[in-house]
């Protein structure tokens, strides 16, 4: 227990939505069945899309490269099944766009063994070789952001990583993916930490875990190797503590500056499931083919945590777990930071941490939006001390330049705390998401010009 510390320190503001984790927190990870057809969009990460390297009607084996990285901020895509590339064409993704993708029909009688590539030995590999191995494995942040992990781990010249932070907070309501990974994949996590510390040069690592997962903290503490400088810090339960900037404040008591990154204060933050995946794949030179996700919500019959092949159609996944009642809303990710699904024909991707299903009776119908009453609830909730009320008024007036220049719009990480507490039901976080998109487009246009 000496490796665990229990802290009362946390970030200021935030909210306490119902956790709703009891439905799956005690459910062991189960392997999910292969769908009759796997659909793989090449856009599964932030950055440049993968570039397809196979052709229609080609037979592929599980773990085979299907699409290569098309640049530094890009990762390859590997086949989650052995089968035939049935079709190459546009497929829908969560954002509503159509992007290039592959349809693969699995061989029904195949043993589905995964092919192996060039192993990365943690003892002899250099930092650069580990970073290249992480990119070659197609690993992205599994907490939901899906940012290429090798890019995040690359410490810029003039910077130093003093602390590697493993994010086991999982503060998003309903989701228990990281919780189960910590309880069941401890060896992969510890090996993953070795790779990560060598890649970043970090002299120590801290695993941050919320107090509602003390069992995971105790379990991991028993499996920390004696030669690995890893400690565990348990922090109070509060949303959005899983945001890396909030986690750094809670665990280390320091603040990442506005517009800055964790490395500016000597920290690199990696999701705990991502660390486990690194420890699971790099020793064998394999690419990522599946990930653990939580499928839950009032509308799901067989709630649980599943090891899900990437590319599994959402519609197939929901049919397998069973739905009770009429579906009203489905979220990829949790209800706070996840996105509502408009099309059940999209697929589970590398960045899908969970699927939450609500039925007609679980969702308030036709909620009216009222004018802001200047109550200040959103100001008290915002963990980075923005003024969501003012930003909402400016968004309605399309004053995007003022939102960015004077009110720090781009610091918003879209946690949804403001929308959650707003008594007028103003969709503040949606307004900010759209506003940020417009600001980014304007800047991109100015660069081209």
MOFENSUL-V837275 format. One record per backbone hydrogen bond with DSSP energy under -1.0 kcal/mol. CO is the residue of the C=O (numbers start at 1). NH is the residue of the N-H. If there is no record, write none. Layout:
BEGIN
co=<CO	CO>
nh=<NH	NH>
END
This chain:
BEGIN
co=<1	3	5	15	19	21	21	24	30	38	40	42	42	51	55	58	60	61	62	64	66	67	68	72	73	77	77	79	82	83	84	84	85	87	89	91	93	97	99	100	101	102	103	103	104	105	107	121	126	127	128	129	130	131	132	133	134	135	137	139	141	146	147	148	149	156	163	164	165	166	166	167	176	177	178	179	180	181	185	186	187	188	189	190	191	192	193	194	195	196	197	204	205	206	207	208	209	210	213	214	215	216	217	218	220	225	228	229	231	232	233	234	235	238	239	240	243	244	245	246	247	248	249	257	261	262	262	263	266	266	268	270	271	272	273	274	275	276	277	278	281	281	282	284	289	291	293	294	295	296	297	299	301	304	305	306	306	307	308	309	311	312	313	314	315	316	317	318	321	322	326	329	330	331	332	334	339	343	344	346	348	349	353	354	355	356	357	358	358	359	376	377	378	381	382	387	388	389	390	391	392	393	394	395	398	399	400	401	402	403	408	409	416	417	418	422	424	426	427	428	429	430	431	432	433	434	435	436	437	438	439	440	441	442	443	444	445>
nh=<4	232	234	239	174	24	25	27	307	104	102	44	50	68	58	85	83	64	115	79	53	77	51	74	48	66	67	63	107	60	86	105	57	103	101	99	96	93	91	42	89	40	86	87	38	84	110	125	130	131	132	133	134	135	136	137	139	138	288	149	146	46	141	152	153	159	268	206	270	168	208	272	180	181	182	183	184	185	189	190	191	192	193	194	195	196	197	198	199	200	201	164	231	166	233	168	235	213	217	218	219	220	221	222	223	228	230	205	207	5	209	7	211	241	15	243	247	248	249	250	251	252	253	260	264	265	267	266	162	163	165	167	275	276	277	278	279	280	281	282	284	286	120	117	310	308	306	355	304	357	300	324	303	295	30	293	308	32	291	312	39	348	317	318	319	320	321	322	302	301	360	358	341	356	339	338	332	346	315	314	311	352	294	333	296	331	299	328	329	362	380	381	382	14	385	391	392	393	394	395	396	397	399	398	400	403	404	405	406	409	411	412	420	421	422	425	370	428	431	432	433	434	435	436	437	438	439	440	441	442	443	444	445	446	447	448	449>
END
